[in-house]
Amino acid sequence: MALDFKRHRFTVREFDEMGRAGIFDEDARVELLNGEIVEMAPIGDRHFLAAVRVEAAFHGAFTGVAVISTQNPVRLGSRSEPLPDVALLRPGIERVPSAEDVLLLVEIADAMADLDRRIKVPLYARAGVREVWLVDLRHDVVEVYQNPTQKGYQSVRVAHRAERIAPGTLPDRPVAVSDLLPEPEAGSPDAAPLQE
């Protein structure tokens, strides 16, 4: 006999209350995705280096025209509060940002790239986040997602190391893809990048 049970999907308010009540360990890296509390993958060396490089490139390109937020929450409706690696936000924001405050979200992915593509990128599209860059460390590329719909992003392209890319909201401020990516590890599969 199959068991029939219901899952409880948490709201952002419940998730935030659990955090304030100390239910999560102080060092816990958790986020709320579609009502489910998800433990984030540990940050490895290359992920850390990529995050530092993205943040530095963004400070060079966007200081004064946008707020750069690193590993802080973005509230997407009543049941999702992800922690993107880097968010580019509209100036003057004074609260936890929502989709309309986001100019660009950046996710850095190594082993978890497929999970980000299947879960987080579609979540961002449904919430109306204008643009997402997925820094794919395994393939040494940046995937650029633009024009969100309820079914996903209408525009998806792969940017390689030699290219420059700019957010759709700030097209006159491009950054070099090579400035976002750490150097590939010797003998890594990064020598064979994704095809467009």
N, C-alpha and C positions, 0 to 999 in steps of 0.2 A: 504494500500500500504506500503510495507516494504521500509525502507530507506536504501540506499546503500551508505556507506561512507567509506573513507579510513582513517586509523590511520597513524599518522606520527611516524615513529620509529627513535629515536635519535641515533646519532653516539656518540662515546666516545668523540670526539673533541667538538661536540655541547654541550654535558653534562658538560665537563670541562669548556667550555666558560661560560655556565650558572652559574656555581659555582663561577667563577672569577668575573662575573658581579653582583653577589649578589642576584640572583633570588631566591635562597633558603635561608630560615632563617639561621642565624648563627648556631643554634643548631639543624638544620634539620638532620635527619638520613635517607638519601636516597642513593640508589644505582641504577645503570643502569643494567638491566637484559634483554637480547634479544631486546634491543632498547627501552624498557619501563622504565620509572622512577618509582621506587618502594619505598614506605616508609617502613622502617624497623620497626619491632615490638619494643616496649620499652624494655629496659633491666630491668628485675626484680631482686629481691635479689638473687635467686638461680642461675640465669644466670650470674650475676656479680661474685658470689663466684666461679662458675665453670671456668669462664674466668681467674680469679686470680690464681686458682689452675693449670689450663693448662699452663699458662704462667710461673709459678714457676717451674713446673715439666720440662718444656722445657728448661728453663735456666739451671736447674740442669743436664739435659741429653745432651743438644746440644750446649752449649756455646763453641765457638771456632771451631765448624764444620759447623754451619749454622747460618743464620740471623733469629731472631725471630721477627716477625712483628705482632702487635696487632691492629685489627680494622683499617687497612689501605687498600687502593685499590689494586686490582690485575686486570690488563688489559687483557681481553680475547677476542681478535679480535677487530673488529671495532664497535661493538654494545653492549658490556658488560663490566662493570667495577664494580664487586661486592666488598663488604667489608667483607671478612671472619673474624670471631672472632680472629683467630690466623693463621698465615702463617709461615711455615718453609721454608726459601729461601736459595738458593745457596750462598756461601760466595762471598763477593766482589761486590754485586749488588749496582749500583749507579743510578737507575732510577726506575720508577714505574714498578714492576715486571710483566712479562707475564707468560704464562703457562710453558714455558721451564725453567723459573727461580724457579718454585715452587717444593719443595721436598714433601710437605704435606700441605693441607689446613684443618683447623678445624672449623666446624660450631657447635655452641652450641644451642640446641633447647629445648623448653619446649612445649608450646601450638602450636608452628608453625612447629613442626617436620615434619608433613606430607607435608607442603609446601616446606620445604627444600628438602625432598625426591623427590617430583614431579617436582620441578623447578630448584633448585640450583645444586643438585647432578648431574642430567643429563646434565646441562649446563657445569659443570666442566669436565665431561667425554668427551663431544663433543669438548671441547677446548683442550683436551689432558693433563689435570692436572693428574699427576701420581697417586695420592692417596688423599683420603678425609676421615677424621674421623668425624662422626656425633655423638656428645655427646648428647644423648637422656636423658634429665633429668626426663621425666615422667616415663621411664622404667628402669632408673638407669643402663644404658649400653652405650657402645661405638660401633657404627656400623663402620666397616672398609671397605672402598671401594677401590679396586685396579684394575689395568689393564684396562685403559679406552679404549672405542671404540666409534664410532659415535652413537651406540644404548644404551650406558650406560656402567657401569663397569662390567667386566666379573667375578670378584671375589668380593663377598660381604659376610662378616661374622659378627657375633655379639660377642663382647668381654664383659665378665662380670667382676664384681668388683675384684674377686680373681686372675684374669689373668694379665699378662704383655704383652704389645704389642710394636712393633718397626716399624718405617717407613721402607718400602721396600728398600729405598735408604740408610738407616742407620741401618741395621739389628742387629748390635752389640751394639745398644744403646736403650734397651727397657725401657719403663716406666710402672709403675703400673697403671692399670685402676682405682684403688681406689684413686690414687693421682690426677686424673682428675675430679672426681665426688665429689660434696658436699654431706654431709650426707643427706639421705632421710628425708623428713619431716614426723613427726609422723602422722600416719593415711593416708599417701599418697598411691596412687596406685603403688608406686615403689616396693612394696613387691611382686608384680607379674611381674618379668622381661619378656621381649620378648624371645621367643624360637628361636633357630637357624633354 
